[in-house]
Amino acid sequence: MKIRGTSRRHITLAVILISIIVVLLITLACSGPSITSSRTTVTTIQTSTQIATMTTNTTSSATTNSTPTKITTSATRSTTITTSTSTSTPISTSTSNGQVEATTFEGTKLTPIKDQQLNGIAGTINVNQATYTLTIDGLVDHPLTLSYADLEALPQISVLGTLECVEGWSYTAKWTGPSLAAILAQAGVQSGAVIAIFDTSDDTDGFTSLDLSYINANNIILALKDNDVTLPAANGFPVRVVATGKYGYKWAKWVTRIELSSNTNFLGYWESNGYNNDGDVNGPAGQ
């Protein structure tokens, strides 16, 4: 009986041990994937963090592969915008749009655009070519409103002109644009008109004026180009008057309106400040 009781106890202990081992094995088997998953999650977070760091630290650890692509695209667009709007840089001999600056014309050496001195009562005016219009009105039969494209479509004339400033400096350039006399003829000049008053973007009350007799006798042009290059903003883009034989204050820049008038007493900006109304380079600069 004693032997049988001992055997039973041994058997019972063995069963208990086996049960414990089975429970431990089941527990380990169940907890194994959780440990693996946790490690995988940590690895994923670390990888995402590395990607975020490589993309200028602008994304979180949850960043996907598409985020770096978006950032790169945004940077590319920003560069493109900066490049396309950088149109105010000085014009060199060979420009980005294929225009080449002329260096001589009619056997005369031209002043490079970069060396041309400029004055303006309000600094450089930047005019939007797409919305720009030139108005011709006053004593005319048919008032005109011309776009920049309209002016380009007119016959273009090139002249050699030296701008002389009352300050003592000057420069010579090749100017190209349509004939002012031809434009006025298209509008139909009325018999009472004797002067043309030029409104500009920096003086809408009439920057200066020129006699119609002078305009017709000298075939004055409205310049769209300077030395074969589109007129720079600082030099009057889109349109400036080339008043050959007159001082620079008669060479109106950024012209927006030309009014034909009978008012021979009209004085422009500089003329009302003491400069001679004729503006002839061989005549007096003052009144």
Backbone as a ProteinNet text record, in pm:
[ID]
protein_1_A
[PRIMARY]
MKIRGTSRRHITLAVILISIIVVLLITLACSGPSITSSRTTVTTIQTSTQIATMTTNTTSSATTNSTPTKITTSATRSTTITTSTSTSTPISTSTSNGQVEATTFEGTKLTPIKDQQLNGIAGTINVNQATYTLTIDGLVDHPLTLSYADLEALPQISVLGTLECVEGWSYTAKWTGPSLAAILAQAGVQSGAVIAIFDTSDDTDGFTSLDLSYINANNIILALKDNDVTLPAANGFPVRVVATGKYGYKWAKWVTRIELSSNTNFLGYWESNGYNNDGDVNGPAGQ
[TERTIARY]
83.3	0	85.6	194.8	285.5	347.1	383.5	443.4	342.7	220.1	116.2	90.2	87.6	63.5	176	298.2	412.6	405.7	371.9	363.3	258.2	146.6	40.6	87.2	159.7	207.7	305.2	392.5	487.7	415	314.2	237.8	169.6	112.4	43.4	139.5	258.6	359.6	403.2	418.7	461.3	357.7	229.6	122.6	122.4	143.7	145.2	260.2	378.1	494.9	471.9	414.5	388.1	289	185.9	85.1	148.7	240.3	308.5	392.3	464.1	548.5	464	349.7	260.6	209.1	169.8	119.9	227.5	352.3	462.9	489.6	485.5	508.5	400.8	274.1	164.4	179.9	219.6	237.9	346.4	459.8	569.9	529.5	454.5	410.9	320.1	234.9	142	211.9	311.4	378.8	485	530.6	636.6	604.6	490.7	456.2	446.1	400.2	389.3	525.2	623.5	759	811.4	789	834.2	766.9	633	559.3	610.5	640.8	692.4	824.1	911.4	1040.2	1021.1	926.3	899.4	849.8	762.3	710.4	821.2	911.4	1024.2	1108.9	1136.6	1216.4	1148.3	1014	940.1	948.5	933.2	941	1078.3	1182	1317.9	1340.4	1291.2	1307.5	1234.5	1109.3	1033.5	1103.8	1163.8	1235.3	1353.4	1424.1	1537.7	1491.4	1377.7	1324.1	1287.4	1222.7	1183.9	1304.9	1414.5	1536.5	1595.2	1593.8	1647.7	1566.2	1438.7	1354.1	1336.2	1451.2	1463.3	1376.1	1355.9	1287.8	1149.3	1083.5	952.3	837.8	866.4	761.5	777.3	675	678.1	720.9	725.5	767.7	667.6	550.3	449.9	459.4	561.8	577.6	586.1	514.3	518.4	615	632.2	725.8	683.3	554	508.1	545.1	573	603.4	730.2	842.9	962.1	937.2	852.5	822.7	752	655.7	583.6	677.3	767.3	860.9	952.2	998.9	1085.6	1011.1	884.4	805.3	785.5	756	736.4	861.4	977	1102.7	1128	1093.8	1113.5	1025.9	900.1	809.7	858.6	906.3	957.1	1073.5	1163.3	1277	1231.1	1130.7	1079.6	1018.6	940.5	877.8	982.9	1084.3	1190	1260.3	1285.5	1355.5	1269.8	1139.7	1055.1	1025	1029.8	998.5	1121.7	1237.9	1360.3	1384.8	1296.9	1307	1366.9	1401.7	1451.8	1603.9	1670.5	1815.8	1864.7	1981.5	2034.4	2047.8	2018.3	2026.5	2170.6	2220.3	2356.3	2352.8	2469.6	2476.8	2391.2	2391.7	2309.3	2206.2	2077.6	1973	1916.3	1843.7	1791.2	1684.1	1614.6	1509.7	1561.4	1690.8	1748.1	1779.1	1743.1	1774.4	1922.7	1982.4	2124	2135.5	2201.4	2213.9	2307.9	2261	2343	2454.5	2569.4	2684.3	2716.7	2673.5	2693.6	2568.4	2548.1	2435.6	2472.1	2455	2489.7	2631.9	2721.8	2863	2898.9	2802.4	2826.3	2828	2924.5	2931.2	2822	2747.4	2634.8	2676.9	2610.7	2635	2565.3	2637.6	2572	2462.5	2358.9	2247	2293.4	2388.2	2435.9	2506.5	2549.9	2620	2531.5	2407.1	2316.8	2264.9	2287.7	2243.3	2094.1	2029.1	1884.2	1838.5	1734	1669.5	1519.8	1456.4	1311.1	1258.8	1145.4	1093.9	1038.4	1011.4	959.3	1030.6	1155.1	1226.7	1175.3	1217.9	1175.2	1031.9	951.7	812.5	804.3	746.5	728.8	586.2	573.5	442.7	412.9	291.2	248.3	216.4	295	276.9	139.2	89.1	-37.3	-156	-150.3	-263.3	-236.1	-118.4	-81.8	-163.1	-203.7	-267.2	-216.2	-210	-175.1	-298.4	-340.6	-459.3	-418.7	-482.8	-464.4	-598.7	-604.2	-732.8	-710.8	-810	-803.7	-864.8	-795.5	-845.2	-816.3	-886.1	-873.4	-1013.1	-1022.6	-1151.6	-1185.2	-1082.9	-1103.3	-1009.1	-1050.8	-964.9	-923.1	-799	-744.1	-703.5	-716.3	-661.5	-579.5	-448.5	-357.3	-290	-290.2	-218.3	-71.6	8.3	149.9	162.7	78.9	82.2	43.7	-50.2	-88.7	30.4	104.8	221.7	329.5	346.4	445.1	406.2	275.9	227.7	242.7	263	281.1	419.3	437	570.9	671.9	785.5	888.7	1000.2	1040.1	1146.7	1261.5	1384.9	1502.8	1573.2	1608.2	1677.6	1796	1896.2	2010.8	1981.1	1977.9	1941.9	2031.5	2075.2	2157.1	2073.6	2061.2	1988.6	2087.8	2060.8	2148.1	2073	2131	2068.9	2122.5	2038.1	2081.9	2188.9	2204.9	2308.4	2447	2452.4	2581.9	2621.2	2546.4	2580.2	2492.1	2536.9	2461.5	2495.7	2412.8	2444.3	2372	2429.8	2376.4	2328.8	2209.6	2152.4	2076	2048.7	1962.1	1821.8	1728.4	1592.3	1500.5	1409.8	1320.8	1177	1085.8	944.3	861.9	730	643	652.2	616.1	614.7	499.6	530.9	426.5	334.7	390.8	309.7	207.5	248.3	157.3	42.7	73.3	-30.4	-129.9	-77.6	-165.5	-251.8	-195	-271.6	-386.2	-361.2	-465.5	-580.3	-545.9	-649.1	-725.3	-662.9	-728.2	-710.9	-600.9	-569.7	-663.2	-728.1	-817.9	-739	-798.3	-727.7	-680.1	-746.1	-708.2	-593.3	-551.5	-445	-308.5	-228.1	-93.9	15.1	-22.3	77.2	25.5	120.5	89	137.9	47.4	81.2	94.5	205.5	233.9	212.9	109.3	91.7	178	234.6	320.8	277.9	332.7	296.9	340.9	442.9	487.7	437.3	362.1	300.7	179	63.6	-59.3	-122.8	-59.8	-111.5	-38	45.3	119.5	265.2	348.7	490.8	560.9	528.8	589.6	501.6	543.8	469.5	566.8	518.8	596.8	504.4	558.7	480.9	456.1	336.7	305.7	392.7	427.8	513.9	650.2	702.1	830.2	817.6	709.5	688.9	683.8	609.4	594.5	722.9	794	915.2	1030	1034	1146.6	1112.4	990.5	945.3	980.3	931.2	957	891.5	961	908	878.1	795.6	773	855.5	961.3	1054.9	1000.1	1011.2	981.8	1109.8	1217.1	1345.2	1459.9	1560.5	1682.9	1799.8	1873.7	1984.6	1938.9	1822.6	1763.2	1712.5	1711.7	1663.4	1536.5	1438.3	1315.9	1350.2	1288.6	1316.7	1316.4	1426.4	1428.4	1331	1284	1189.2	1245.2	1373.4	1434.5	1445.4	1439	1452	1318.5	1207.7	1077.5	981.6	1013.2	921.6	779.9	681.9	689.1	714.9	692.1	702.3	768.8	862.7	918.1	929.3	925.9	939	1087.4	1123.1	1259.9	1256.5	1280.6	1271.4	1408.4	1453.8	1586.6	1598.5	1716.4	1740	1687.7	1620.6	1566.7	1641.1	1639.7	1696.9	1618.1	1683.2	1625.5	1491	1460.3	1331.3	1214.1	1245.1	1140.9	1121.2	1210.4	1203.2	1115.3	987.9	895.5	903.4	909.5	913.9	780.8	754.7	633	507.7	503.1	392.6	262.6	156.7	27.3	-81.7	-60.5	-163	-98	-150.2	-106.6	-231.2	-238.2	-353.7	-315.1	-389.2	-366.7	-444.2	-374.6	-432.7	-397	-475.5	-448.3	-384.4	-358	-306.3	-155.1	-114.2	29.3	96.3	17.4	73.4	98.7	70.7	89.4	237	261.9	397.5	398.7	496.4	509.7	577.1	616.7	673.7	799.9	898.2	1023.8	1012	927.8	908.6	845.4	753.1	690.7	785.5	899.6	1002.4	1122.7	1101.5	1204	1277.5	1254.7	1324.1	1253	1331	1277.9	1174.7	1064.1	956.5	991.4	1081.8	1124.2	1213.5	1305.7	1392.6	1495.5	1525.6	1623.9	1764.6	1840.9	1975.2	2068	2038.8	2119.5	2069.3	1958.1	1901.1	1922.8	1864.9	1882	1807.3	1864.4	1798	1690	1711.4	1611.8	1514.9	1414.9	1311.5	1368.3
-121.3	0	124.6	117.7	230.1	257.8	150.6	167.9	228.5	178.4	232.4	380.5	423.4	564.4	654	607.9	686.2	703.8	600.4	605.9	706.4	705.2	799.4	944.4	965.6	1102.1	1144.5	1048.3	1078	1109.1	1030.6	1051.2	1187.2	1219.1	1348.1	1463.7	1457.7	1561.5	1573.4	1458.1	1459.3	1528	1497.7	1560.1	1710.7	1752.5	1896.7	1964.2	1902.3	1959.8	1970.2	1861.2	1861	1972.6	1990.8	2094.5	2233.2	2253.7	2383.5	2410.8	2304.9	2321.4	2355	2286.3	2311.3	2455.1	2500.9	2638.9	2739.1	2715	2804.1	2807	2689.9	2683.1	2758.9	2742.6	2812.7	2963.5	3005.5	3148.8	3207.6	3136.4	3183.5	3190.1	3087.2	3083.4	3201.5	3240.2	3351.3	3486.9	3499.4	3627.8	3652	3553.8	3567	3666.2	3656.8	3750.8	3894.5	3914	4050	4114.7	4040.3	4092.6	4126.1	4037.1	4060.4	4183.5	4194.8	4308.7	4438.7	4435.3	4554.8	4596.4	4500.5	4532.2	4588.4	4530.3	4578.9	4722.7	4752.9	4888.7	4986.8	4950.3	5036.7	5062.1	4956.3	4969.9	5063.4	5048.3	5134.1	5280	5306.3	5443.4	5501.2	5419.3	5467.4	5500.4	5414.1	5437.2	5564.6	5579.9	5700.6	5826	5817.5	5932.2	5968	5865.7	5891.2	5959.3	5915.5	5976.8	6122	6141.6	6278.6	6368.9	6317.3	6396.5	6429.9	6334.7	6357.2	6458.7	6478.2	6574.2	6700.3	6751.2	6880.9	6890.8	6772	6768.7	6833.8	6827.7	6891.7	6793.3	6662.8	6563.3	6490.7	6424.1	6348.3	6207.4	6124.5	5985.3	5905.1	5959.7	5887.2	5918.2	5988.3	6027.1	5905.2	5911.4	5801.4	5835.4	5743.9	5765.5	5879.4	5916.1	6022.1	6160.3	6173.9	6306.3	6366.7	6292.8	6351.9	6397	6323.1	6361.4	6496.2	6517.8	6644.4	6759.5	6737.7	6842.5	6877.4	6775.9	6799.4	6877	6837.7	6907	7053.4	7078.2	7214.8	7297.8	7240.1	7312.6	7344	7249	7270.3	7385	7387.6	7494.3	7629.1	7630.2	7755.3	7807.9	7718.3	7759	7812	7743.3	7786.2	7924.9	7948.8	8079.6	8188.6	8160.8	8259.3	8291.6	8187.9	8208.5	8287.2	8251.7	8315.4	8461.1	8497.3	8635	8723.2	8665.1	8745.3	8817.4	8910.5	8982.7	9121.3	9158.5	9293	9300.7	9191.5	9192.8	9275.8	9340	9421.9	9343.3	9407.3	9341	9340.6	9223.9	9213.5	9211.8	9193.1	9193	9083.5	8965.7	8855.6	8824.2	8843.2	8824.6	8684	8647.8	8512.3	8481.6	8582.8	8556.2	8563.8	8562.5	8556.6	8690.1	8800.4	8931.5	8962.4	9021.3	9058	9209.3	9270.4	9415.2	9463.9	9562.3	9621	9705.3	9702.8	9781.2	9899.2	9891.5	10002.3	10018.4	10139	10165.4	10285.6	10267.6	10372.4	10423.3	10330.6	10363.8	10429.9	10436.8	10502.6	10399.7	10412.3	10324	10362.9	10263.4	10287.2	10273.4	10346.4	10334.4	10208.9	10116.8	9996.4	10033.6	9953.9	9982.8	9994.2	9910.3	9912.8	10043.7	10117.6	10244.7	10366.8	10344.4	10456	10512.4	10641.5	10705.3	10738	10728.1	10742.5	10832.4	10908.6	10990.1	10961.8	10978.9	10962.1	11035.1	11102.6	11181.5	11094.2	10967.8	10876.8	10741.7	10741.2	10615	10534.5	10410.4	10322.5	10276.7	10287.4	10241.6	10108.2	10007.6	9876.8	9865.2	9856	9852.6	9710.9	9665.2	9532.5	9535.6	9464.2	9463.9	9411.2	9312.4	9248.1	9342.5	9435.8	9526.7	9668.2	9691.1	9826.1	9870.6	9997.6	10058.7	10202.1	10246.8	10384.4	10450.9	10558.9	10631.4	10754.5	10773.2	10893.1	10963.7	11084.4	11154.7	11305.5	11378.2	11524.1	11569.6	11658.8	11712.9	11617.8	11502.6	11402	11357.6	11309.1	11261.6	11121.8	11040.6	10900.7	10863.3	10884.4	10846.3	10699.3	10673.4	10538.1	10483.6	10353	10282.8	10166.9	10175.8	10078.6	9993.7	9864.5	9774.1	9768.4	9704	9688.2	9607.5	9506.8	9425.4	9509.2	9601.9	9690.9	9775.4	9827.6	9910.4	9827.5	9703.4	9615.4	9582.6	9576.6	9539.2	9651.8	9773.7	9887.2	9882.2	9946.5	9951.8	10010.9	9945.8	9986.9	10064.1	10172.9	10258.8	10263.7	10255	10266.5	10398.2	10469.4	10597	10600.1	10677.5	10701	10827.7	10814.9	10930.7	10946.6	11068.3	11099	11175	11118	11184	11269	11396.6	11487.9	11544.5	11527	11575.7	11714.5	11797.9	11930.8	11922.1	11803.2	11785.1	11770.5	11753.2	11746.5	11611.8	11505.3	11374.3	11342.3	11245.7	11205.8	11062.1	11002.7	10871	10855.8	10771.6	10749.9	10606.6	10589.1	10454.9	10442.8	10319.2	10287.8	10266.4	10349	10342.6	10287.7	10200.9	10138.7	10139.9	10182.4	10183.8	10246.1	10258.2	10313.9	10466.3	10520.2	10664.6	10728.4	10830.3	10899.9	10975.9	11037.5	11111.4	11020.5	10896.9	10802.2	10763	10746.2	10711.2	10826.2	10948.4	11064.1	11081.9	11054.3	11064.6	10964.3	10846	10744.4	10791.8	10866.8	10918.2	11035.1	11101.4	11214.2	11343.4	11413.8	11537.9	11649.3	11712.9	11823.4	11952.8	12046.1	12167.3	12253.7	12247.1	12331.7	12277.9	12154.9	12093.3	12147.5	12187.8	12239.2	12169	12107.4	12036.8	11898.9	11811.4	11680.2	11678.8	11649	11641	11493.8	11459.2	11319.9	11292.8	11214.6	11164.5	11039.8	11023	10907.8	10840.5	10722.1	10649.8	10722.9	10808.7	10883.4	11027.5	11068.8	11201.8	11199.1	11172.7	11159.6	11294	11402.8	11536.7	11601	11524	11575.4	11597.6	11500.3	11509.4	11614	11616.3	11714.6	11728.4	11815	11834	11862	11839	11867.5	11929.3	12024.1	12083.8	11980.3	11981.4	11888.4	11916.1	12040.8	12073.8	12007.7	12004.1	11938	11787.4	11728.3	11583.1	11541.9	11616.8	11581.3	11604.7	11713.3	11746.9	11651.6	11594	11509.2	11360	11325.2	11186	11119.8	11180.1	11131.2	10994.2	10906.7	10771.8	10749.9	10649.6	10598.6	10471.2	10477.3	10364.3	10248.4	10128.8	10004	9927.8	9966.6	9897.2	9997	9952	10030.2	9940	9980.2	9896.6	9755.4	9746.9	9620.4	9530.9	9580.3	9503.8	9570.3	9488.5	9544	9647.5	9761.5	9873.4	9828	9848.6	9812.1	9898.6	9848.4	9923.4	10058.7	10062	10187.7	10288.7	10240.3	10328.5	10358	10323.9	10367.1	10261.5	10130.9	10026.9	10051	10038.1	9982.6	10084.6	10214.2	10314.6	10441.7	10494	10625.6	10707.6	10838.5	10928.3	10947.8	10939.6	10969.8	11108.2	11208	11347.8	11397.5	11351.2	11389.3	11541	11591.6	11735	11809.2	11735.6	11795.8	11740.4	11817.6	11770.5	11650	11575.5	11450.6	11464.1	11581.9	11595.3	11597.9	11606.5	11596.3	11451.3	11362.2	11222.3	11146.1	11168.7	11110.3	10957.6	10902.3	10757.1	10706.4	10577.1	10512.1	10586.1	10620.1	10700.2	10619.5	10677.9	10610.2	10681	10810.5	10886.7	11001	11026.1	11142.1	11222.8	11342.5	11430.1	11542.5	11554.3	11665.9	11786.9	11901.7	12019.7	12147.4	12250.1	12382.5	12474.7	12423.1	12503.7	12522	12629.7	12655.7	12703.5	12728.8	12771.5	12654.3	12534.1	12417.6	12399.5	12370.3	12341.9	12206.1	12124	11993.1	12000.3	11883.6	11875.7	11960.4	11935.6	12008.5	12152.3	12170.5	12305.2	12397.8	12342.5	12424.1	12448.1	12378.7	12398.2	12476.1	12548.4	12641	12604.2	12481.7	12444.5	12503	12528.3	12589.3	12497.6	12554.1	12473.5	12416.2	12482.7	12428.3	12306.6	12314.6	12200.9	12171.1	12265.2	12240.7	12231.9	12131.9	12114.2	12230.4	12301.3	12417.1	12547.1	12537.4	12656.6	12657.9	12754.4	12763.2	12651.3	12607.8	12503.7	12563.3	12691.5	12756	12840.1	12891.8	12972.8	13107.4
0	0	0	73.1	79.1	-57.2	-127.9	-261.1	-357.2	-349.4	-438	-410.5	-281.1	-247	-298.9	-286.2	-334.6	-485.5	-554.6	-702.3	-746.8	-669.5	-708.2	-690.5	-578.2	-556.1	-666.5	-702.4	-810.1	-940.8	-965.9	-1090.6	-1088	-969	-957.1	-977.9	-917.2	-933.7	-1079.7	-1142.3	-1282.7	-1370.9	-1339.1	-1417.1	-1398.2	-1271.6	-1242.5	-1315.6	-1311.2	-1379.1	-1530	-1583.2	-1727.2	-1762.7	-1675.5	-1701.5	-1699.2	-1599.1	-1590.1	-1714.4	-1756.2	-1875.8	-1998.4	-2010.8	-2125.7	-2123.4	-1999.6	-1988	-2025.8	-1979.8	-2013.5	-2163	-2223.1	-2368	-2445.2	-2400.7	-2467.9	-2452.5	-2329.8	-2303.9	-2391.4	-2400.9	-2485.9	-2631.5	-2672.5	-2813	-2845.3	-2749	-2771.8	-2765.4	-2679.6	-2664.1	-2769.4	-2838.6	-2939	-3048	-3117.7	-3224.6	-3176.7	-3050.3	-2999.4	-2989.4	-2944.8	-2936.8	-3074.3	-3169.6	-3306.7	-3366	-3343.3	-3395.6	-3336.8	-3206.9	-3142.6	-3203.8	-3228.1	-3290.6	-3430	-3502.7	-3637.4	-3634.5	-3537.8	-3525.5	-3496.4	-3407	-3375	-3497.9	-3574.1	-3696.7	-3795.6	-3809.2	-3901.6	-3860.3	-3730.5	-3680.8	-3705.1	-3680.5	-3702.8	-3850.2	-3937.9	-4081.6	-4124.6	-4073.5	-4108.1	-4060.2	-3940.9	-3887.4	-3974.3	-4023.9	-4112.5	-4240.9	-4296.4	-4418.3	-4391.6	-4275	-4241.2	-4229.3	-4169.3	-4155.6	-4291.5	-4383.8	-4517.7	-4595.3	-4558.7	-4630.1	-4548	-4499.6	-4430.2	-4306	-4238.6	-4109.2	-4113.2	-4226.8	-4237.4	-4218.3	-4203.7	-4188.3	-4056.6	-4010.7	-3886.5	-3913.5	-3805.8	-3820.5	-3899.1	-3923.7	-4002.3	-4148.9	-4195.5	-4334.7	-4424.7	-4539.4	-4634.4	-4744.8	-4839.5	-4949.7	-5039.8	-5041.3	-5130.7	-5080.4	-4951.8	-4897.2	-4954.5	-4960.4	-5022.1	-5164.6	-5237.2	-5375.3	-5379.9	-5288.1	-5284.8	-5252.6	-5157.9	-5120.5	-5237.6	-5307	-5422.9	-5530.4	-5555.1	-5655.8	-5618.2	-5490.1	-5444.9	-5464.1	-5433.4	-5450.4	-5596.7	-5684.4	-5827.7	-5877.4	-5834.2	-5876.2	-5826	-5701.8	-5646.5	-5728.5	-5769.2	-5851.7	-5985.9	-6043.2	-6173.4	-6166.1	-6061	-6045.9	-6031.9	-5949.1	-5928.8	-6060	-6138.9	-6265.8	-6363.7	-6371.8	-6472.2	-6440.5	-6311	-6277.5	-6265.3	-6284.7	-6275.8	-6407.8	-6438.9	-6565.8	-6549.3	-6425.4	-6402.5	-6403	-6438.4	-6441.9	-6559.7	-6546.9	-6656.8	-6786.3	-6898.1	-7027.8	-7075.2	-7113.3	-7164.4	-7316.5	-7378.3	-7525	-7585.4	-7525.8	-7574.9	-7468.8	-7499.6	-7401	-7405.6	-7298.4	-7286.6	-7389.7	-7442.1	-7540.1	-7684.1	-7700.3	-7834.3	-7896.8	-7833	-7887.9	-7866.8	-7967.1	-7959	-7968.7	-7875	-7871.8	-7981.5	-8056.9	-8163.4	-8102.4	-8167.6	-8119.6	-8211.1	-8337.6	-8431.5	-8517.9	-8568.5	-8658.3	-8744.3	-8875.3	-8971.9	-8950.6	-8924.3	-8908.3	-8776.5	-8683.9	-8555.1	-8442.5	-8353.6	-8237.1	-8139	-8094	-8004.6	-7858.1	-7773	-7629.7	-7578.5	-7516.8	-7462.8	-7362.5	-7358.6	-7269.2	-7123.8	-7085.4	-6947.3	-6911.6	-7012.8	-6989.3	-7013.3	-7048.2	-7074	-6941	-6919.8	-6796.5	-6803.8	-6688.9	-6687.5	-6573.7	-6600.4	-6498.1	-6498.6	-6384.7	-6376.5	-6254.9	-6268.4	-6156.8	-6044.9	-6074.7	-5971.3	-5976.6	-6026.3	-6039.3	-6156.7	-6164.8	-6274.4	-6254.6	-6361	-6358.8	-6432.7	-6368.7	-6431.8	-6483	-6614.8	-6680	-6727.3	-6704.7	-6748	-6897.1	-6974.8	-7120.1	-7160.3	-7087.8	-7125.7	-7112.7	-7019.5	-6997.3	-7046.8	-7100.3	-7144.3	-7265.6	-7264.8	-7382.8	-7398	-7522	-7554.1	-7613.5	-7551.1	-7595.9	-7677	-7790.7	-7873.1	-7876.2	-7818.9	-7816.1	-7818.8	-7777.3	-7787.3	-7918.5	-7988.5	-8114.8	-8230.6	-8227	-8333.2	-8375.6	-8496.7	-8547.5	-8496.6	-8478.3	-8439.7	-8324.4	-8201.6	-8088.9	-8099	-8062.8	-8074.3	-7937.4	-7923.8	-7807.8	-7862.6	-7847.8	-7907.5	-7800.3	-7820.1	-7730.4	-7772.2	-7690.7	-7726.3	-7855.1	-7870.4	-7993	-8114.6	-8098.3	-8208	-8252.4	-8155.4	-8187.2	-8256.5	-8212.6	-8276.5	-8420.3	-8445.6	-8579.2	-8680.8	-8635.7	-8726.9	-8791.1	-8908	-8969	-8871.3	-8860.4	-8765.2	-8836	-8774.7	-8829	-8729.1	-8778.1	-8692	-8720.3	-8611.9	-8626	-8530.5	-8566	-8478.7	-8399.2	-8268.2	-8187.4	-8066.4	-8042	-7924.7	-7823.1	-7705.5	-7597.8	-7518.9	-7512	-7438.2	-7318.3	-7201.1	-7078.8	-7044.4	-6983.2	-6942.3	-6833.1	-6773.3	-6671.4	-6732	-6864.6	-6931.5	-6988.1	-6957.2	-7012.5	-7133.4	-7212.8	-7332.2	-7368.5	-7452.1	-7508.4	-7641.9	-7726.9	-7861.3	-7875.5	-7931.4	-7945.2	-8076.1	-8112.8	-8226.5	-8170.1	-8212	-8162.1	-8271.1	-8233.7	-8331.8	-8281.8	-8370.4	-8335	-8445.7	-8425.7	-8529	-8536.5	-8650.5	-8672.2	-8594.8	-8516	-8440.9	-8536.3	-8639	-8735.8	-8802.9	-8834	-8899.2	-8805.1	-8676.7	-8579.3	-8564.9	-8558	-8545.1	-8669.9	-8785.1	-8910.2	-8910.5	-8853.7	-8845.8	-8756.1	-8651.6	-8561.1	-8624.1	-8721.2	-8787.9	-8710.2	-8736.9	-8664.9	-8710	-8613.7	-8645.7	-8666.9	-8737.7	-8779.7	-8663.1	-8549.1	-8437.4	-8354.6	-8380.4	-8300.3	-8339.9	-8240	-8268.4	-8186.6	-8075.7	-7994.4	-7954.9	-7921.5	-7866	-7722.3	-7629.7	-7487	-7449.1	-7382.5	-7349.5	-7200.5	-7171.3	-7035.3	-7019.1	-6901	-6874.8	-6744.4	-6720.9	-6599.1	-6473.2	-6484.8	-6367.7	-6365.3	-6467.9	-6468.1	-6560.3	-6501.4	-6580.5	-6613.8	-6567.2	-6599.5	-6717.5	-6784.5	-6898.6	-6865.2	-6897.8	-6865	-6949.7	-7078.9	-7169.1	-7293.8	-7385.5	-7510.3	-7623.8	-7745.2	-7865.7	-7969.6	-8046.8	-8155.4	-8264.7	-8321	-8429.5	-8551.9	-8574.6	-8688.7	-8672.9	-8550.8	-8524.4	-8544.5	-8495.8	-8507.5	-8653.9	-8734.1	-8875.1	-8954.4	-8925.3	-9001.3	-8971.6	-8851.5	-8811.4	-8804.2	-8846.5	-8844.4	-8710.2	-8603.5	-8468.2	-8448.9	-8378.8	-8356.1	-8207.9	-8183.9	-8048.7	-8036.3	-7959	-7953.3	-7872.6	-7931.7	-7861.4	-7831.1	-7905.8	-7888.5	-7875.5	-7802.6	-7780.4	-7820.4	-7925.3	-7976.3	-8012.3	-8074.4	-8120.1	-8008	-7886.4	-7770.9	-7718.5	-7678.1	-7621.1	-7514.5	-7523.5	-7434.4	-7287.8	-7216	-7073.8	-6994.2	-6883.2	-6799.6	-6759.4	-6721.3	-6677.3	-6790.5	-6913.7	-7029.2	-7094.8	-7025	-7072.4	-7121	-7105.4	-7154.2	-7100.1	-7189.2	-7325.1	-7435.7	-7408.8	-7516.1	-7464	-7541.3	-7511.3	-7639.9	-7625	-7738.6	-7770	-7896.6	-7938.9	-8002.4	-7919.6	-7964.3	-8006.4	-8122.7	-8172.1	-8183.5	-8142.5	-8147.4	-8025.9	-7933.6	-7811.7	-7689.9	-7582.3	-7456.5	-7403.1	-7315.3	-7264.4	-7197.1	-7140.1	-7071.5	-7169.7	-7299.7	-7401.8	-7449.1	-7407	-7446.6	-7346.8	-7350.5	-7252.4	-7249.7	-7128.2	-7108.8	-7052.1	-7070.1	-7018.4	-7064.6	-7193.1	-7247.6	-7246.4	-7190.6	-7183	-7263.5	-7289.4	-7361.2	-7437.7	-7557.5	-7636.8	-7669.8	-7614.2	-7635.5	-7730.9	-7838.3	-7930.7	-7880.2	-7875.4	-7811.8	-7888.1	-7861.9	-7919.2	-7815.7	-7696.9	-7585.5	-7596.2	-7659	-7676.6	-7547.9	-7446	-7317.7	-7222.7	-7268.9	-7181	-7144.5	-7017.8	-6971	-6900.2	-6938.5	-6877.1	-6741.1	-6690.6	-6555.7	-6541.4	-6629.4	-6619.4	-6668.1	-6768.4	-6822.4	-6717.6	-6636.9	-6532.6	-6416.1	-6418	-6316.1	-6370	-6481.6	-6528.7	-6655.6	-6709.7	-6832.4	-6954.2	-7059.3	-7180.3	-7246.2	-7289.8	-7346	-7482.6	-7556	-7685.6	-7666.3	-7573.2	-7542.7	-7649.3	-7737	-7842.4	-7782.8	-7826.6	-7771.5	-7808.2	-7915.1	-7954.8	-7893.4	-7819.2	-7758.3	-7608.2	-7540.6	-7394.7	-7323	-7210.6	-7131.1	-7043.3	-7002.6	-6916.4	-6995.8	-6925.8	-6990.5	-7037.2
[MASK]
+++++++++++++++++++++++++++++++++++++++++++++++++++++++++++++++++++++++++++++++++++++++++++++++++++++++++++++++++++++++++++++++++++++++++++++++++++++++++++++++++++++++++++++++++++++++++++++++++++++++++++++++++++++++++++++++++++++++++++++++++++++++++++++++++++++++++++++++++++++++++++++++

